[in-house]
Amino acid sequence: MTDQAVDTGGVRLSGTAAAERQFLGRTRELKELLADIERAGLDTIAGRKAPRARVLLIAGRAGSGRTALAEELVRQVADRYDGRVLRVRLSESDGTPVPVERAARELLAALDLPTPAGADQDDLSAALRTALADRKALLLLDDAVDAEQVDALLPDTPDCLAVAVSTGPLTGISDVRPCTIGGLDTKSALDLLTRSTGSVRITVDPCAAEGLVEECQGHPAALTLVGGWLAARPKAAVADVAKQLRAEGDDSTPLGRAFQLVHTSLPASAARTLRLLALAPAGLIDPHTASALAGCSVGSARATLDDFVGLGLLRAVPSPLPQYEVPGCLHPHLRALAEEQDRPAELQLARARMLERTVRLLQSCRAITETDSPEAREKLQGMPRSLRFPSPRAAEDWLRIRRPALLAAARLAVADGELDTLARRLMSQLVRTMVAHFGTQAAAPDLYGVHGLVLDVAERRELPREKAAALLNLGDLDAQTGRTAQALVRYREALDAGRSANDPYATGRAMESVGGAHLELGDYDRAADWFGRALAQRLARDERADAARLYGRIAAAQTFAGRYGEAQRGWRAAVAGYRKDGDVASQARALSELARVQEYAGRPEESLHTCHEALEWARRAEDVRLQAALQLRLADTLEHLGDPASAGLHRTAAERLLGEDPGDPDQADDTEHRANAYEIRSTSTKD
């Protein structure tokens, strides 16, 4: 299974990666932070109850160990907050700020609370504050860019504590004293080196080791890189690496010199692979990402990534799948080297290979759910083994674990403001795969973000056809998640965009969707009017199947409005349309609805005749559920007409169709309920 897309063997953690989880030094800083929790705030001193959570700030340069200090602090005080720790990163590995909306969604998801699709930043922030109002929670807000990000996520209760990590002070948040950290003390720095190199080389030449620590200014990330370099060279002395660091020049930072040392010591192919990792979405890498970027095999890519972990260039992410992360402090150096040493065309080609691989993995991930489709099975078998998943469950696990990287890939695909063919394919496959595995309702927040990306590019580039498609998709998500009024606004905007693009499909689809929104809102006259406009367009284009469906939708609106005569004419037109198109199943359903309206109109004999006709077409369509529903309707009608014996025969036939025991009255009631529910579902689905 190791050559398949999902490798359940897990991640091989090197000694360096495992050691990173053990905390070193910072005794003074920890003491100050713990004391700051107990310190009386300005509100307390003034005799007022603190209105919001206390904020502790840990400030320092990237790679200084600020996140490690925050994690250690959280570990020590978590019990005071019922062990509930919520974590979120507020910037990407390349320094791009994470929108507050996305951060709030992640925190709400960690609380197992729903996050409405399409909700804006203010709504999500309010939902988060409401969720935390009666909880004792500890928030770790890592890599904060500015005070606005932190402020929007703060609970309105003093029972919570927020630990923020940032480069500098968060001006604008009251009563916050930053704990600014620099390099490690000499003893802790030597201990960090010892973890990579072993104790012998440190104790043999302690002066050189202390000189190396001084050369690195106690910077943890620089010491980790230097330690990895020494670990890969058992015969090298500590004094050697100190000399080489000094030779790198005095203009760069200790981290920059240490990174340059490690990079120049790599073989050319490995150095190129390392530089290309700057293109990885959100700094998250798996063997497939590295394989596509470097143009090598998946196995070779994984071995290289594991080597990078040992050198301190990557962090292994604990996961059932092999996953790695570029440390945020190294990302600027990777990007600068890539721009300096690789041609723009090579970087563009590597990016395209990576996105293309992502598209193919998504295709494979979706295809494995379509086991009933011969075309999907054939397509899946035609894919290389390295792109195939061993089971639908493995595919879903991959999709769930790689979700942040996949969404970041979607953002990367349109980052240059273009919507080329590759970007379109990626967006399409991502949406379809998420729906296939998670369902529209569960995936709605992520889908909303993907369609929003397309809409943003379409508006900036003035692409009306793409704008119409994105607005229709967003409107559908709003409608499916109960935001019908918002959906109506989207559909109207999509109609305008479709007309600007002279796109008859988008225009007709938007008209029908506007009608559907009015129907959901109970405005049946407007619904019928908009369905009629869409019908006129379909008839003009001789699209018979769509026209038949729209006749049914008009009839449904007229039924709700109580205009049964017009509704009957509409369903008869739908029946005729389906008959001409040869759609037996839809013809049966339309006849079923016609029978329902005839019954509403007080014409039980006509309803009985139509129901028998619908039953015959349902048999031809081999639709057992619809047959059962029609048998039950016949039974009800016959009872109303005073023929209980015939009604009992039809009810027994319905129970037999659904495989129930006719002698159990409770099961018979359940049979009727499920058959009626199915009939409603089938009608709404077709409509």
JOVENGI-V600152 format. One record per residue. N is the residue number from 1. SS is DSSP state (A for helix, B for strand, O for the rest). Layout:
n=[N,N]
ss=[SS,SS]
This chain:
n=[1,2,3,4,5,6,7,8,9,10,11,12,13,14,15,16,17,18,19,20,21,22,23,24,25,26,27,28,29,30,31,32,33,34,35,36,37,38,39,40,41,42,43,44,45,46,47,48,49,50,51,52,53,54,55,56,57,58,59,60,61,62,63,64,65,66,67,68,69,70,71,72,73,74,75,76,77,78,79,80,81,82,83,84,85,86,87,88,89,90,91,92,93,94,95,96,97,98,99,100,101,102,103,104,105,106,107,108,109,110,111,112,113,114,115,116,117,118,119,120,121,122,123,124,125,126,127,128,129,130,131,132,133,134,135,136,137,138,139,140,141,142,143,144,145,146,147,148,149,150,151,152,153,154,155,156,157,158,159,160,161,162,163,164,165,166,167,168,169,170,171,172,173,174,175,176,177,178,179,180,181,182,183,184,185,186,187,188,189,190,191,192,193,194,195,196,197,198,199,200,201,202,203,204,205,206,207,208,209,210,211,212,213,214,215,216,217,218,219,220,221,222,223,224,225,226,227,228,229,230,231,232,233,234,235,236,237,238,239,240,241,242,243,244,245,246,247,248,249,250,251,252,253,254,255,256,257,258,259,260,261,262,263,264,265,266,267,268,269,270,271,272,273,274,275,276,277,278,279,280,281,282,283,284,285,286,287,288,289,290,291,292,293,294,295,296,297,298,299,300,301,302,303,304,305,306,307,308,309,310,311,312,313,314,315,316,317,318,319,320,321,322,323,324,325,326,327,328,329,330,331,332,333,334,335,336,337,338,339,340,341,342,343,344,345,346,347,348,349,350,351,352,353,354,355,356,357,358,359,360,361,362,363,364,365,366,367,368,369,370,371,372,373,374,375,376,377,378,379,380,381,382,383,384,385,386,387,388,389,390,391,392,393,394,395,396,397,398,399,400,401,402,403,404,405,406,407,408,409,410,411,412,413,414,415,416,417,418,419,420,421,422,423,424,425,426,427,428,429,430,431,432,433,434,435,436,437,438,439,440,441,442,443,444,445,446,447,448,449,450,451,452,453,454,455,456,457,458,459,460,461,462,463,464,465,466,467,468,469,470,471,472,473,474,475,476,477,478,479,480,481,482,483,484,485,486,487,488,489,490,491,492,493,494,495,496,497,498,499,500,501,502,503,504,505,506,507,508,509,510,511,512,513,514,515,516,517,518,519,520,521,522,523,524,525,526,527,528,529,530,531,532,533,534,535,536,537,538,539,540,541,542,543,544,545,546,547,548,549,550,551,552,553,554,555,556,557,558,559,560,561,562,563,564,565,566,567,568,569,570,571,572,573,574,575,576,577,578,579,580,581,582,583,584,585,586,587,588,589,590,591,592,593,594,595,596,597,598,599,600,601,602,603,604,605,606,607,608,609,610,611,612,613,614,615,616,617,618,619,620,621,622,623,624,625,626,627,628,629,630,631,632,633,634,635,636,637,638,639,640,641,642,643,644,645,646,647,648,649,650,651,652,653,654,655,656,657,658,659,660,661,662,663,664,665,666,667,668,669,670,671,672,673,674,675,676,677,678,679,680,681,682,683,684,685,686,687]
ss=[O,O,O,O,O,O,O,O,O,O,O,O,O,O,A,A,A,A,A,O,O,O,O,O,O,O,A,A,A,A,A,A,A,A,A,A,A,A,O,O,O,A,A,A,A,O,O,O,O,O,O,O,O,B,B,B,B,B,B,O,O,O,O,O,O,A,A,A,A,A,A,A,A,A,A,A,A,A,A,A,A,O,O,O,B,B,B,B,B,O,B,O,O,O,O,O,B,O,O,A,A,A,A,A,A,A,A,A,A,A,O,O,O,O,O,O,O,O,O,O,A,A,A,A,A,A,A,A,A,A,A,A,O,O,O,O,O,B,B,B,B,B,B,B,O,O,A,A,A,A,A,A,A,O,O,O,O,O,O,O,B,B,B,B,B,B,O,O,O,O,O,O,O,O,O,O,O,B,B,B,O,O,O,O,O,A,A,A,A,A,A,A,A,A,A,A,A,O,O,A,A,A,A,A,O,A,A,A,A,A,A,A,A,A,A,O,O,O,O,A,A,A,A,A,A,A,A,A,A,A,A,O,O,O,O,O,O,A,A,A,A,A,A,A,A,A,A,O,O,O,O,O,O,A,A,A,A,A,A,A,A,A,A,A,A,O,O,A,A,A,A,A,A,A,A,A,A,A,A,O,A,A,A,B,B,O,A,A,A,A,A,A,A,A,O,O,O,A,A,A,A,A,A,A,A,A,A,A,A,A,O,O,O,B,B,B,O,O,O,O,O,O,O,B,B,B,O,A,A,A,A,A,A,A,A,A,A,A,A,A,A,O,O,A,A,A,A,A,A,A,A,A,A,A,A,A,A,A,A,A,A,A,A,A,A,A,A,O,O,O,O,O,O,A,A,A,A,A,A,A,A,O,O,O,A,A,A,O,O,O,O,A,A,A,A,A,A,A,A,A,A,O,A,A,A,A,A,A,A,A,A,A,A,O,O,O,O,O,O,O,A,A,A,A,A,A,A,A,A,A,A,A,A,A,A,A,A,A,O,A,A,A,A,A,A,A,A,A,A,A,A,A,A,A,A,A,A,A,A,A,O,O,O,A,A,A,A,A,A,A,A,A,A,A,A,A,A,A,A,A,O,O,O,A,A,A,A,A,A,A,A,A,A,A,A,A,A,A,A,A,O,O,O,A,A,A,A,A,A,A,A,A,A,A,A,A,A,A,A,A,O,O,O,A,A,A,A,A,A,A,A,A,A,A,A,A,A,A,A,A,O,O,O,A,A,A,A,A,A,A,A,A,A,A,A,A,A,A,A,A,O,O,O,A,A,A,A,A,A,A,A,A,A,A,A,A,A,A,A,A,A,O,O,A,A,A,A,A,A,A,A,A,A,A,A,A,A,A,A,A,O,O,O,A,A,A,A,A,A,A,A,A,A,A,A,A,A,A,A,A,A,O,O,A,A,A,A,A,A,A,A,A,A,A,A,A,A,A,A,A,O,O,O,A,A,A,A,A,A,A,A,A,A,A,A,A,A,O,O,O,O,O,O,O,A,A,A,A,A,A,A,A,A,A,A,A,A,A,A,A,A,A,A,A,A,A,O]
